[in-house]
Amino acid sequence: MVVIAKEYKTVTEIVGPLMIVEGVEGVTYGELADIRLQDGSMRRGRVLEVSGDRAVVQVFEGTSGLSPQDVKVRFLAKGMELGVSMEMLGRVFDGFGRPIDDGPAIIPEKYLNVNGSPMNPFSRDYPNEFIQTGISTIDLLNTLVRGQKLPLFSGSGLPHSRLAVQIARQAKVLKTGEKFAVVFAAMGITFEEAEFFIADFRRTGAIERSVVFVNLADDPPIERIALPRMALTAAEYLAFEKDMHVLVIMTDITNYCEALREISAARREVPGRRGYPGYLYTDLSTIYERAGRIKGKKGSITQIPVLTMPEDDKTHPIPDLTGYITEGQIIIHRGLNARGIYPPVDVLPSLSRLKDKGIGDGKTREDHADLMNQLYSAYARGKNAKELAVVLGESALSETDLLFVKFADTFEDRFVRQGEDENRSIEESMRIGWELLSMLPRGELKRVRDKYIEKYLPKG
């Protein structure tokens, strides 16, 4: 027997992108709804809240031109789903998973709920395999590990988009024969940025192993909220059903949070810090915690969320809460960018909390940890000496301090700086690191074991 869903003509109020339907029965949170207009056209919505016989529905295409008396609403008894198949690789989609690259429609292998299935903490496997991004400051000093979530903290006007595309283009696992894919999710970006991302993927051939989701700045806020969940659903399918290692890059999380704030204001919710909803932490965690590995499965999901810090403020709620949920951060520095250094990664405050799990003999190289610690220590000492010279003058520095100042400048110029198309292997990054350490007296290399100095430090 076919059950025909009931149509409601009881819309009582329309506020921003929301409409309130009264007298409903059996409606659940997250359920999809079809909204029929007077002219017969349809819009799609989703239930945001149910209170008794009253439902708050968010309209995907917006509510412009709608009036309560002219609208009929039918609830579909299912949540938002994404049709997935291997045909998604090489394609570009909007925030609702519809192809926007003029290609044919995807023939789904199955439909998956975009909210995903909660990952049992007991079944999680610990991240412990190195992912090479081709960026020295990440690979050697803030190593990305398979199954990790490592955000990129940036500021407006800095080249985080270029860096995100470079990582998407270059990232790979070092084991031969491993299947690797990239899911790229762009939220609230301009048309020019979207063209840049897609053109770069096509120019380099990276599109063949990528699934791209794009939401423009003038698209509805609800699409911006749906997009990361669409992207992660595609990633979960590729990782846990097709045994692929999937890198998910999401930019810009700040635009996602602004859309959340806009919807929260329309719902007249009590605002939290800086007007963001009080559940911002919980909402972000439902995105970030979909990264990881599952015991018994070959695939994995690794996340690099990109977010621009308003006014370069690390204490702003978005970077602050992101830092609590994720395992470190890569910080883009405005001063380095002003000096023409790309990628302008600020090494000292950047951190990968899982870096020690993905390095060492059998993963990268035996001397990785010692070299990383020595480079970090020497660079920090050189920066401190430079700050001291500003206050007291260079004459107040010892000969050794002046060597460390020279080391810090050369480190930024040779190690941090690299070309946009320069894909350095971990061995190449280590070679540069050891060459830089040869600038210092051997007695100052206190964080590297003697056997590694003998083996890897350039002679003469």
C-alpha angles and dihedrals in degrees: 000000000000114000113210112212115241119252117222124210092181102105104146103175141016118201120174107307092344134090128189118221119192133197094036125156130205095359117151136200114273093018117145122239135197114221114202117202126209092258091056096255119134135225127187126230142173131222110248099174140009122198115173107304093343124096129189110213124195112213113219097207094042129253101263111140094016124124122188096238094053099052132091120194127201120186115219101205092231137087130239111294138188123214106226135194139140087265087079091078110100094019136113121221138181125238092280095051097257116141113252100174097087089252126129122282116273116253101220122226087200142338120250129193107248093224089067127210118291111256111237106237090220091057094051116111119215116255107246111143126096121241115200113217096175089238111117096207090056102036098046105027107023102024119201113224126202109263094022129125109220115172127208112226112202142155132238113282095022122121097254091128092056091048092048091052091047091053091047090051098045107032118116143148114247097226110100118238094026115136112233130187137174125217109197117195118187118186129191095352128151123257090250091055091048091051090048093052096046095042092050092050090050094044093055098036091242089124089077092071096032138090110203126199117188131189117179125216092252094050119104117282091234089062088054089053093048097046102076090048090051090050094048091048089055089047093051090051093051094042105041102027101032098033095236128148103237126197112199115200115188122188130208110011089171090065089051091053091048088056089050090052091049093052091044091054091050088053089052092235121168104263124234128202112352091350096300116133117268090240094059092112092051092046094050091047090057086061102039096043091061087079120093148072130282123218112252094020124100097209129081142185119226119184133208106180113189119209133174113222110225107242088357087282113158090190092060110120095250099055090033095056092038089056091055093053102038133063103250136314141252109221123208111213123218093204094055090047091052088056091055096252114147127224089027095205113165100220100192101060093032116100141178107196092197098046094109090058095061103042139072138060112350093016106053114334137312095250096049098103095045093046092048093051093046095048091048092048094047093047092049091050091049092050091049091050090051090053090049090051090055090058102035103021128249091278088071092062124091122234089257092051090052089053090054091049089053089046092053092051093047091045091057093045099045106023107030094036116074137148124272090241095037109116106189119196117223088252090055091050090050092049090054090047093054091046089055092050089055086071089069130073110266090237090064093059093091098147097057124078116244093239090059092047089053092047104041111018110102111248120238 
